Amino acid sequence: MQSEESVRSAGAGAGSLASVRALLVDIDGVLTVSWRPLPGAVAALRRVRAAGPAVALVTNTTSRTRASIAGTLARAGFEVGERDVLTAPAVTAAYLAEHWPGARCLLLNSGDIAADLAGVDLVEDDPEVVVLGGAGPEFDYTALNRAFGHLQRGARLIAMHRNLYWRTDAGLQLDSGAFLLGLERAARVEAEVTGKPSRAFFEAALSRLGVPARHALMVGDDVETDVLAAQRAGLTGVLVRTGKFQPDALEQASGTPDHVVDSFADVPALLGLLGGVNES
């Protein structure tokens, strides 16, 4: 039985979830932390899948390919294949092909994601586009200053996401969004964002599932990037109190999540898959 504090519906879109036909689920901080399953997440995802809704795992993770992510999750017990995973790098590749076909691109990212950037012309010199992925040791002064120089010379700036930080088993870690803000301000440009929170990212995921936004649920641990961005795109938002969730971020958020639950383990109950749900 869920406690009255474990599930809360508050937003304007909160209400009956009987029409939900698809779930978009963030990975890091929702299903796993440092790629280790959070309590109850494996069983909850299995229960959701068994009930019928389509599921896509949507992530701004830029350190691994879709195949690598799917393999890691499968070894952790999740029933997941590569086709179930949509990453910011994969969406970025599609965005570049549509809007900047053939452009010379400089990639600043931590991790080998070349397999998900098939067709993108990655170069070291004279880029037409600077692409920012996820932060890591590669984001040193030399690399950032080099990107700054290219932006001053007219290169466009594309960012896979705006995440300021993420959670690992060592605590919160700085992400590329913090560096992106500095580059934008210094170069007086605004990045084109391809991953969450961009509407195009959610639309791409829904298109793959063949489900309209009004029949879809987005579950995430970032109130702005995951949940409120999804709600602005027409989905129902569910915020989990795991991963990078912080109470003050919720209090200071630009809107109200449709639903707030303790963890992904509570999502089946929210959907009515385990019987009644007590909501406050």
N, C-alpha and C positions, 0 to 999 in steps of 0.2 A: 504494500500500500504506500502511495506517495504521500509525503507530508505536505501540509498546506504551503510550506515554504519552498518546496522543490520545483513547482511549476507555477508560473504566473503569466496571465494574459493581460496586457495593458494597452497595446496600441490600437489605433483606429481600425486597423485591419484584422484585429483579433476577433475570433468567432469560430463558427463551425469549420472543421478541417476535413469534413466528409468528402469534399470535392478534390482533395489533394491527389494528384496523379504522378507527381515527380518530386524528388528531393535532390537539392544541390547541397553537398556536404563538404565543408572545409576539412582539411586533413590535420595539419599541424595545430595542436591545441584543442582539437575537437575529438578526433579519433585517437591521436597519439601525441606524445611529447618526446622529443628526441627519438622518434620512430618506435617508441615502446607504447603498446596499447594502453589507453586509459581504462580504468575499471568499468566493466560492463559494456564497452564500446563494441567489441567483436560480436557479442550476443545480440546487442541492439540492432546492429546493421544487418545481421542475419535475419532477425525477426521482421525488420522493415521490408527487406527483399522478399521474404516469404509471403508477405501480405499483398504484394503486387505492384506498388509504386516503382516507377523507374528511378534509378539512382545514378547520379554523376558525382564523382569526387572532384571538387574544383579547388585549385590551390594556386597561390602566388609563389610557391616554392620554386626557386630558380637554380638550385644546386644539383638537381637530379633530373634525368629524363623521365618521361612517362613510363617507359618500360622498367626503369630502375625503381621508381616509386611503387608501381604495381607489384613488382617482385618482392620488395621489402615488406609491403603490407600483407601479401599472401603468406610469406614466411612467418609473419606475426599472428596469423590465424584469420585474417579478413578474407572473405570470398570476393576477390577483386582481380580483374584483368586490365591490361593496358588500355583497352577501349573504354573502360569506366573512368579513366583519369583525364582531366583537362587541366593543363598547366598554363601559366602565363607565358612561358616561352613558346609553346605551340600556338597560342592565340597571336602572339607577337609575329611569328613567322607568317601567319595568314594575313595579318594586318599589313606587313611590309609588302607582301606579294600583291595586295590589292591597291595600296596607296603609294608605295614607293618601289615599283617593280624594277629590279636590276640595280637598285641603289647600292653604293659602296658603304658598308656599315662597320663601324668600330664598336665592338662589344666589350663592356666592362662588367664582369660578372664573376662570382665565386662558384666554381663548379663547371664540369664539362657537360654542356647541354647541346652540343653540336647536332646530335641526332634529331633533336626537336626543332632545329633551325634549318632543316633541309631547304635548299633553294635560296637561302640568304647569302649574299656575297660578303663574307667577313674579311675585313682588311685591317692592316695596322697603320697605314698612312693615307692621308688625304681623304677621309671619309666624307660622304654626303649626309650621313645620319650617325649620330652617337646613340647607342642603345645601352641603357642601364638595366642590369639585372639585379641580383641579390648581393648584398654586401658581404665582405670577408676581408682577408688580408690583402687582396688585390686592390682594395680601395685606399691606397696610400696617397701621399701628397703628389707624387710624380704622376700617377695615373689620373687623379682628379684634375690636376692642373693641365695635363695634356688634353683632357676632355674639354676643359674650360677654353683652351686655346682654339680647338676646332669649332666650338660654338661661337666664339667671337668672329671666326672666319666664315660663318654662315651655315654651318652644319645644323640640321634639325635634331631635336632632342626627343627621343622616345624612351619612356620608362615602362618597365614591365609591371611596376606597382609603386605605391607611395607608402608602403609599410614603414613606420618609424622604428619598430622593434618587433621581436618575436620571442617566444619562450622556449628555452631548452631546459634540460635537467640541471643546468648550472644557473638558471634564473633568466631574467630578461636580457636580451642581447640586441645591440644597436643594428638597425637594418638600413637599406640604401635610401629610404625615404628621407632620412635625416640629411644625407649628403645631397640628395636631389634638390631639397629646398635651397641649399647654399648655391648650387650650380645655377638654378633658375634665377635667383636674385642677383648673383654676380654677373651672369651673362645676359640678364634682362630678357629671358625667354621663358616660355611656358611649355612644359613637356606634354607630349601626347601620351596618355596612359592607356596601356592595352589590357592589363590584368584588372583584378578587382581594385578599385571600386567602379571601373568604367561600365556603363550600361552595355556596351558591346560585348564585354566578357560574359555577362549573364545571358544575353541574347544568343551568343554562340553556344553556350551550354544547353539552353532550352531548345535551340534548333536541332542539336544532335539527338535530343530525347523526343522531339516532336510533340512537345507539350507547351501550351501557352502559359504566360507568367501567372495568370490568375489561378491556375491549378498547380502551382509549384511552391515549394517551401525551400528557404535557404537557411541552413544551420551553420552558425559561425561563432567564433570567440572574440571577434573584433566588432564592436558595436557600430562603428562608422563604415569601415571598409567592407565588411561582410553583410551585416544585417540591414542597416539603414540604406546603404547603397542598393541592396536587393529590393527593399521595399519601394524605393523610388523608381525601380524598374518594373514594379507591378507584382512582385512576388510577396509571399508572406514570410516575415522574418522571425527567426528563432535564435536568441542569444544564449549561449551556454556560459556557465560560471567556471570554466576551466581555461587552460592555456593562458593567453595574455589578458584575459578578463580582469578588470580592476573596477571596484565599486565607484571610484571617483570618475572614471571614464564614462560610466553609465550615467552618473548624475549630471555630468557636463556635456552629454551628447547633444547633437543637433536635432534629435527627435526621440521618439519612444519606440522601442522594439515591440512588435506585435506579441511576442511571447518571450519569456525568460525562464530557463530551466537550469537545474544544477549541473547537468552533464548530458552528453549524448545518450547515456543509458536511460534518460527520462523521455526521450523522443517517442518511442513506441507508445508509451502511456498517453502522451500528448495527442497522438494520432488515434487514440482509442483502441490500440491493438492489444492492450493488457487489461481492458475493462475500464472502470471509471477513473477519472482524474480529479483530484481536489485542486482547485485554483483559487488563488487569493486575489 
